[in-house]
Amino acid sequence: MVDARKVKPVARPKAPEFSLPELRAFDGGGLEVEGDYDGVEFDGLDLSGAEARGAHFLDCALRRCVLDGAVLKRARVVDSALEGVRGVGADLSEAQLRDVEVRDARLGGVQLSAAVLTRVRFRGGKIDFLNLRQAKLTDVVFENCVLSEPDFAGARLERVAFLDCEVRGADFTGATLSEVDLRRAASLDVTRGFDRLAGAVINPAQLLDLAPRLAAQLGLRVEPDDVS
């Protein structure tokens, strides 16, 4: 019998810490490679195909922007908010996101491989085929959103929580998890990487749902007792 008093509580992710200043509207023709944007608001812009490798966004807001095929590889996004952004195939591989909130995004095929996310909150919206391979996530929350086939292969997750969100077809192959809270996920479907779930916490109902695939992963046969 486990003594509940001795069970260590799951550490909660630290929330993003930022307060946007008064912003000025973006008046440029487009984003620039290694561009420096400080205190800028991007509102309702079509940034499809933008080339902004290595760009730096500080105290910025991107609201209702289209990011189809935007290339933001190795960008730095700090103390900023993304609201209602949408698009397919945006490339933020090797990017750094710190103290960022992403709200009501509608994205598909977003590349965040080898990215570093620190104190980031995804709230609302739907993200399909989110690529977080080899990424490092620290103090990250997915809340009230839908994640369809997210790829966490080889990623490091520390103090990450899934709150009232749907997780469909997640891949944790080769991932390293520490203080990852899955108990409040509205639904949880893991397709690969069951052996890497050490360091995560699930609830009893989720264990029952995952049991058939866990058994298959272990090569464990589950059959009814044939003793009459």
Contacts in CASP RR format, 6 or more apart in sequence:
PFRMAT RR
TARGET T0000
AUTHOR 0000-0000-0000
METHOD contacts of the structure
MODEL  1
MVDARKVKPVARPKAPEFSLPELRAFDGGGLEVEGDYDGVEFDGLDLSGA
EARGAHFLDCALRRCVLDGAVLKRARVVDSALEGVRGVGADLSEAQLRDV
EVRDARLGGVQLSAAVLTRVRFRGGKIDFLNLRQAKLTDVVFENCVLSEP
DFAGARLERVAFLDCEVRGADFTGATLSEVDLRRAASLDVTRGFDRLAGA
VINPAQLLDLAPRLAAQLGLRVEPDDVS
10 179 0 8 1.000
10 181 0 8 1.000
10 201 0 8 1.000
11 159 0 8 1.000
11 179 0 8 1.000
12 159 0 8 1.000
12 161 0 8 1.000
12 181 0 8 1.000
13 119 0 8 1.000
13 139 0 8 1.000
13 140 0 8 1.000
13 141 0 8 1.000
13 159 0 8 1.000
13 160 0 8 1.000
13 161 0 8 1.000
14 119 0 8 1.000
14 139 0 8 1.000
14 159 0 8 1.000
15 119 0 8 1.000
15 121 0 8 1.000
15 139 0 8 1.000
15 141 0 8 1.000
16 99 0 8 1.000
16 100 0 8 1.000
16 101 0 8 1.000
16 119 0 8 1.000
16 120 0 8 1.000
16 121 0 8 1.000
17 99 0 8 1.000
17 119 0 8 1.000
18 59 0 8 1.000
18 78 0 8 1.000
18 79 0 8 1.000
18 80 0 8 1.000
18 99 0 8 1.000
18 100 0 8 1.000
20 39 0 8 1.000
20 59 0 8 1.000
20 61 0 8 1.000
20 79 0 8 1.000
20 80 0 8 1.000
20 81 0 8 1.000
21 39 0 8 1.000
21 59 0 8 1.000
23 39 0 8 1.000
23 40 0 8 1.000
23 41 0 8 1.000
23 59 0 8 1.000
23 60 0 8 1.000
23 61 0 8 1.000
24 39 0 8 1.000
24 40 0 8 1.000
24 41 0 8 1.000
25 40 0 8 1.000
25 41 0 8 1.000
25 43 0 8 1.000
26 37 0 8 1.000
26 40 0 8 1.000
26 41 0 8 1.000
26 42 0 8 1.000
26 43 0 8 1.000
26 45 0 8 1.000
30 47 0 8 1.000
30 50 0 8 1.000
31 47 0 8 1.000
31 50 0 8 1.000
31 51 0 8 1.000
31 52 0 8 1.000
31 55 0 8 1.000
31 70 0 8 1.000
32 51 0 8 1.000
32 52 0 8 1.000
32 55 0 8 1.000
33 51 0 8 1.000
33 52 0 8 1.000
33 53 0 8 1.000
33 54 0 8 1.000
33 55 0 8 1.000
34 53 0 8 1.000
34 54 0 8 1.000
34 55 0 8 1.000
34 56 0 8 1.000
35 52 0 8 1.000
35 54 0 8 1.000
35 55 0 8 1.000
35 56 0 8 1.000
36 55 0 8 1.000
36 56 0 8 1.000
37 55 0 8 1.000
37 56 0 8 1.000
37 57 0 8 1.000
37 58 0 8 1.000
37 60 0 8 1.000
38 58 0 8 1.000
38 59 0 8 1.000
38 60 0 8 1.000
39 58 0 8 1.000
39 59 0 8 1.000
39 60 0 8 1.000
40 57 0 8 1.000
40 60 0 8 1.000
40 61 0 8 1.000
41 60 0 8 1.000
41 61 0 8 1.000
41 63 0 8 1.000
42 60 0 8 1.000
42 61 0 8 1.000
42 62 0 8 1.000
42 63 0 8 1.000
42 65 0 8 1.000
43 61 0 8 1.000
43 63 0 8 1.000
43 64 0 8 1.000
43 65 0 8 1.000
44 63 0 8 1.000
44 64 0 8 1.000
44 65 0 8 1.000
44 66 0 8 1.000
45 65 0 8 1.000
45 66 0 8 1.000
46 65 0 8 1.000
46 66 0 8 1.000
47 65 0 8 1.000
47 66 0 8 1.000
47 67 0 8 1.000
47 70 0 8 1.000
48 66 0 8 1.000
48 67 0 8 1.000
48 68 0 8 1.000
48 69 0 8 1.000
48 70 0 8 1.000
48 87 0 8 1.000
49 68 0 8 1.000
49 69 0 8 1.000
49 70 0 8 1.000
49 71 0 8 1.000
50 67 0 8 1.000
50 69 0 8 1.000
50 70 0 8 1.000
50 71 0 8 1.000
50 72 0 8 1.000
51 71 0 8 1.000
52 70 0 8 1.000
52 71 0 8 1.000
52 72 0 8 1.000
52 75 0 8 1.000
53 71 0 8 1.000
53 72 0 8 1.000
53 73 0 8 1.000
53 74 0 8 1.000
53 75 0 8 1.000
54 72 0 8 1.000
54 73 0 8 1.000
54 74 0 8 1.000
54 75 0 8 1.000
54 76 0 8 1.000
55 72 0 8 1.000
55 75 0 8 1.000
55 76 0 8 1.000
56 75 0 8 1.000
56 76 0 8 1.000
56 78 0 8 1.000
57 75 0 8 1.000
57 76 0 8 1.000
57 77 0 8 1.000
57 78 0 8 1.000
57 80 0 8 1.000
58 76 0 8 1.000
58 78 0 8 1.000
58 79 0 8 1.000
58 80 0 8 1.000
59 78 0 8 1.000
59 79 0 8 1.000
59 80 0 8 1.000
60 77 0 8 1.000
60 80 0 8 1.000
60 81 0 8 1.000
61 80 0 8 1.000
61 81 0 8 1.000
61 82 0 8 1.000
61 83 0 8 1.000
62 80 0 8 1.000
62 81 0 8 1.000
62 82 0 8 1.000
62 83 0 8 1.000
62 85 0 8 1.000
63 81 0 8 1.000
63 82 0 8 1.000
63 83 0 8 1.000
63 84 0 8 1.000
63 85 0 8 1.000
64 83 0 8 1.000
64 84 0 8 1.000
64 85 0 8 1.000
65 84 0 8 1.000
65 85 0 8 1.000
65 86 0 8 1.000
66 85 0 8 1.000
66 86 0 8 1.000
66 87 0 8 1.000
67 85 0 8 1.000
67 86 0 8 1.000
67 87 0 8 1.000
67 89 0 8 1.000
67 90 0 8 1.000
67 107 0 8 1.000
68 87 0 8 1.000
68 88 0 8 1.000
68 89 0 8 1.000
68 90 0 8 1.000
69 87 0 8 1.000
69 88 0 8 1.000
69 89 0 8 1.000
69 90 0 8 1.000
69 91 0 8 1.000
70 89 0 8 1.000
70 90 0 8 1.000
70 91 0 8 1.000
71 90 0 8 1.000
71 91 0 8 1.000
72 90 0 8 1.000
72 91 0 8 1.000
72 92 0 8 1.000
72 95 0 8 1.000
73 91 0 8 1.000
73 92 0 8 1.000
73 93 0 8 1.000
73 94 0 8 1.000
73 95 0 8 1.000
74 93 0 8 1.000
74 94 0 8 1.000
74 95 0 8 1.000
75 92 0 8 1.000
75 95 0 8 1.000
75 96 0 8 1.000
76 95 0 8 1.000
76 96 0 8 1.000
76 98 0 8 1.000
77 95 0 8 1.000
77 96 0 8 1.000
77 97 0 8 1.000
77 98 0 8 1.000
77 100 0 8 1.000
78 96 0 8 1.000
78 97 0 8 1.000
78 98 0 8 1.000
78 99 0 8 1.000
78 100 0 8 1.000
79 98 0 8 1.000
79 99 0 8 1.000
79 100 0 8 1.000
80 99 0 8 1.000
80 100 0 8 1.000
81 100 0 8 1.000
81 101 0 8 1.000
81 102 0 8 1.000
81 103 0 8 1.000
82 100 0 8 1.000
82 101 0 8 1.000
82 102 0 8 1.000
82 103 0 8 1.000
82 105 0 8 1.000
83 103 0 8 1.000
83 104 0 8 1.000
84 103 0 8 1.000
84 104 0 8 1.000
84 105 0 8 1.000
84 106 0 8 1.000
85 102 0 8 1.000
85 105 0 8 1.000
85 106 0 8 1.000
85 107 0 8 1.000
86 105 0 8 1.000
86 106 0 8 1.000
86 107 0 8 1.000
87 106 0 8 1.000
87 107 0 8 1.000
87 108 0 8 1.000
88 107 0 8 1.000
88 108 0 8 1.000
88 109 0 8 1.000
89 107 0 8 1.000
89 108 0 8 1.000
89 109 0 8 1.000
89 110 0 8 1.000
89 111 0 8 1.000
90 107 0 8 1.000
90 109 0 8 1.000
90 110 0 8 1.000
90 111 0 8 1.000
91 111 0 8 1.000
92 110 0 8 1.000
92 111 0 8 1.000
92 112 0 8 1.000
92 115 0 8 1.000
93 111 0 8 1.000
93 112 0 8 1.000
93 113 0 8 1.000
93 114 0 8 1.000
93 115 0 8 1.000
93 131 0 8 1.000
94 113 0 8 1.000
94 114 0 8 1.000
94 115 0 8 1.000
95 112 0 8 1.000
95 115 0 8 1.000
95 116 0 8 1.000
96 115 0 8 1.000
96 116 0 8 1.000
96 118 0 8 1.000
97 115 0 8 1.000
97 116 0 8 1.000
97 117 0 8 1.000
97 118 0 8 1.000
97 120 0 8 1.000
98 116 0 8 1.000
98 117 0 8 1.000
98 118 0 8 1.000
98 119 0 8 1.000
98 120 0 8 1.000
99 118 0 8 1.000
99 119 0 8 1.000
99 120 0 8 1.000
100 117 0 8 1.000
100 119 0 8 1.000
100 120 0 8 1.000
100 121 0 8 1.000
101 120 0 8 1.000
101 121 0 8 1.000
101 123 0 8 1.000
102 120 0 8 1.000
102 121 0 8 1.000
102 122 0 8 1.000
102 123 0 8 1.000
103 123 0 8 1.000
103 124 0 8 1.000
103 125 0 8 1.000
104 123 0 8 1.000
104 124 0 8 1.000
104 125 0 8 1.000
105 122 0 8 1.000
105 124 0 8 1.000
105 125 0 8 1.000
105 126 0 8 1.000
105 127 0 8 1.000
105 145 0 8 1.000
106 125 0 8 1.000
106 126 0 8 1.000
106 127 0 8 1.000
107 126 0 8 1.000
107 127 0 8 1.000
107 128 0 8 1.000
107 130 0 8 1.000
108 127 0 8 1.000
108 128 0 8 1.000
108 129 0 8 1.000
108 130 0 8 1.000
109 128 0 8 1.000
109 129 0 8 1.000
109 130 0 8 1.000
109 131 0 8 1.000
110 127 0 8 1.000
110 129 0 8 1.000
110 130 0 8 1.000
110 131 0 8 1.000
111 131 0 8 1.000
112 130 0 8 1.000
112 131 0 8 1.000
112 132 0 8 1.000
112 135 0 8 1.000
113 131 0 8 1.000
113 132 0 8 1.000
113 133 0 8 1.000
113 134 0 8 1.000
113 135 0 8 1.000
114 133 0 8 1.000
114 134 0 8 1.000
114 135 0 8 1.000
115 132 0 8 1.000
115 135 0 8 1.000
115 136 0 8 1.000
116 135 0 8 1.000
116 136 0 8 1.000
117 135 0 8 1.000
117 136 0 8 1.000
117 137 0 8 1.000
117 138 0 8 1.000
117 140 0 8 1.000
118 138 0 8 1.000
118 139 0 8 1.000
118 140 0 8 1.000
119 138 0 8 1.000
119 139 0 8 1.000
119 140 0 8 1.000
120 137 0 8 1.000
120 139 0 8 1.000
120 140 0 8 1.000
120 141 0 8 1.000
121 140 0 8 1.000
121 141 0 8 1.000
121 143 0 8 1.000
122 140 0 8 1.000
122 141 0 8 1.000
122 142 0 8 1.000
122 143 0 8 1.000
122 145 0 8 1.000
123 141 0 8 1.000
123 143 0 8 1.000
123 144 0 8 1.000
123 145 0 8 1.000
124 143 0 8 1.000
124 144 0 8 1.000
124 145 0 8 1.000
124 165 0 8 1.000
125 144 0 8 1.000
125 145 0 8 1.000
125 146 0 8 1.000
126 145 0 8 1.000
126 146 0 8 1.000
126 148 0 8 1.000
127 145 0 8 1.000
127 146 0 8 1.000
127 147 0 8 1.000
127 148 0 8 1.000
127 150 0 8 1.000
128 148 0 8 1.000
128 149 0 8 1.000
129 148 0 8 1.000
129 149 0 8 1.000
129 150 0 8 1.000
129 151 0 8 1.000
130 147 0 8 1.000
130 149 0 8 1.000
130 150 0 8 1.000
130 151 0 8 1.000
131 151 0 8 1.000
132 150 0 8 1.000
132 151 0 8 1.000
132 152 0 8 1.000
132 155 0 8 1.000
133 151 0 8 1.000
133 152 0 8 1.000
133 153 0 8 1.000
133 154 0 8 1.000
133 155 0 8 1.000
134 153 0 8 1.000
134 154 0 8 1.000
134 155 0 8 1.000
135 152 0 8 1.000
135 155 0 8 1.000
135 156 0 8 1.000
136 155 0 8 1.000
136 156 0 8 1.000
137 155 0 8 1.000
137 156 0 8 1.000
137 157 0 8 1.000
137 158 0 8 1.000
137 160 0 8 1.000
138 158 0 8 1.000
138 159 0 8 1.000
138 160 0 8 1.000
139 158 0 8 1.000
139 159 0 8 1.000
139 160 0 8 1.000
140 157 0 8 1.000
140 159 0 8 1.000
140 160 0 8 1.000
140 161 0 8 1.000
141 160 0 8 1.000
141 161 0 8 1.000
141 162 0 8 1.000
141 163 0 8 1.000
142 160 0 8 1.000
142 161 0 8 1.000
142 162 0 8 1.000
142 163 0 8 1.000
142 165 0 8 1.000
142 167 0 8 1.000
143 161 0 8 1.000
143 163 0 8 1.000
143 164 0 8 1.000
143 165 0 8 1.000
144 163 0 8 1.000
144 164 0 8 1.000
144 165 0 8 1.000
145 165 0 8 1.000
145 166 0 8 1.000
146 165 0 8 1.000
146 166 0 8 1.000
146 168 0 8 1.000
147 165 0 8 1.000
147 166 0 8 1.000
147 167 0 8 1.000
147 168 0 8 1.000
147 170 0 8 1.000
148 168 0 8 1.000
148 169 0 8 1.000
149 168 0 8 1.000
149 169 0 8 1.000
149 170 0 8 1.000
149 171 0 8 1.000
150 167 0 8 1.000
150 169 0 8 1.000
150 170 0 8 1.000
150 171 0 8 1.000
151 170 0 8 1.000
151 171 0 8 1.000
152 170 0 8 1.000
152 171 0 8 1.000
152 172 0 8 1.000
152 175 0 8 1.000
153 171 0 8 1.000
153 172 0 8 1.000
153 173 0 8 1.000
153 174 0 8 1.000
153 175 0 8 1.000
153 192 0 8 1.000
154 173 0 8 1.000
154 174 0 8 1.000
154 175 0 8 1.000
154 176 0 8 1.000
155 175 0 8 1.000
155 176 0 8 1.000
156 175 0 8 1.000
156 176 0 8 1.000
156 178 0 8 1.000
157 175 0 8 1.000
157 176 0 8 1.000
157 177 0 8 1.000
157 178 0 8 1.000
157 180 0 8 1.000
158 177 0 8 1.000
158 178 0 8 1.000
158 179 0 8 1.000
158 180 0 8 1.000
159 178 0 8 1.000
159 179 0 8 1.000
159 180 0 8 1.000
160 177 0 8 1.000
160 179 0 8 1.000
160 180 0 8 1.000
160 181 0 8 1.000
161 180 0 8 1.000
161 181 0 8 1.000
161 184 0 8 1.000
162 181 0 8 1.000
162 182 0 8 1.000
162 184 0 8 1.000
162 185 0 8 1.000
162 188 0 8 1.000
163 184 0 8 1.000
163 185 0 8 1.000
164 184 0 8 1.000
164 185 0 8 1.000
164 186 0 8 1.000
165 185 0 8 1.000
165 186 0 8 1.000
166 185 0 8 1.000
166 186 0 8 1.000
166 187 0 8 1.000
167 182 0 8 1.000
167 185 0 8 1.000
167 187 0 8 1.000
167 188 0 8 1.000
167 189 0 8 1.000
167 190 0 8 1.000
168 187 0 8 1.000
168 189 0 8 1.000
169 189 0 8 1.000
169 190 0 8 1.000
169 191 0 8 1.000
170 188 0 8 1.000
170 189 0 8 1.000
170 190 0 8 1.000
170 191 0 8 1.000
171 190 0 8 1.000
171 191 0 8 1.000
171 192 0 8 1.000
171 193 0 8 1.000
172 190 0 8 1.000
172 192 0 8 1.000
172 193 0 8 1.000
172 194 0 8 1.000
172 196 0 8 1.000
172 197 0 8 1.000
173 192 0 8 1.000
173 193 0 8 1.000
173 196 0 8 1.000
174 193 0 8 1.000
174 196 0 8 1.000
175 193 0 8 1.000
175 196 0 8 1.000
176 196 0 8 1.000
177 196 0 8 1.000
177 197 0 8 1.000
177 198 0 8 1.000
177 199 0 8 1.000
177 200 0 8 1.000
178 199 0 8 1.000
179 199 0 8 1.000
180 199 0 8 1.000
180 200 0 8 1.000
180 201 0 8 1.000
181 200 0 8 1.000
181 201 0 8 1.000
182 188 0 8 1.000
182 200 0 8 1.000
182 201 0 8 1.000
182 202 0 8 1.000
182 206 0 8 1.000
183 201 0 8 1.000
183 202 0 8 1.000
183 203 0 8 1.000
183 206 0 8 1.000
185 206 0 8 1.000
188 202 0 8 1.000
188 206 0 8 1.000
188 209 0 8 1.000
188 210 0 8 1.000
190 197 0 8 1.000
190 210 0 8 1.000
190 213 0 8 1.000
191 213 0 8 1.000
193 217 0 8 1.000
194 210 0 8 1.000
194 213 0 8 1.000
194 214 0 8 1.000
194 217 0 8 1.000
195 217 0 8 1.000
202 210 0 8 1.000
212 222 0 8 1.000
215 221 0 8 1.000
215 222 0 8 1.000
END
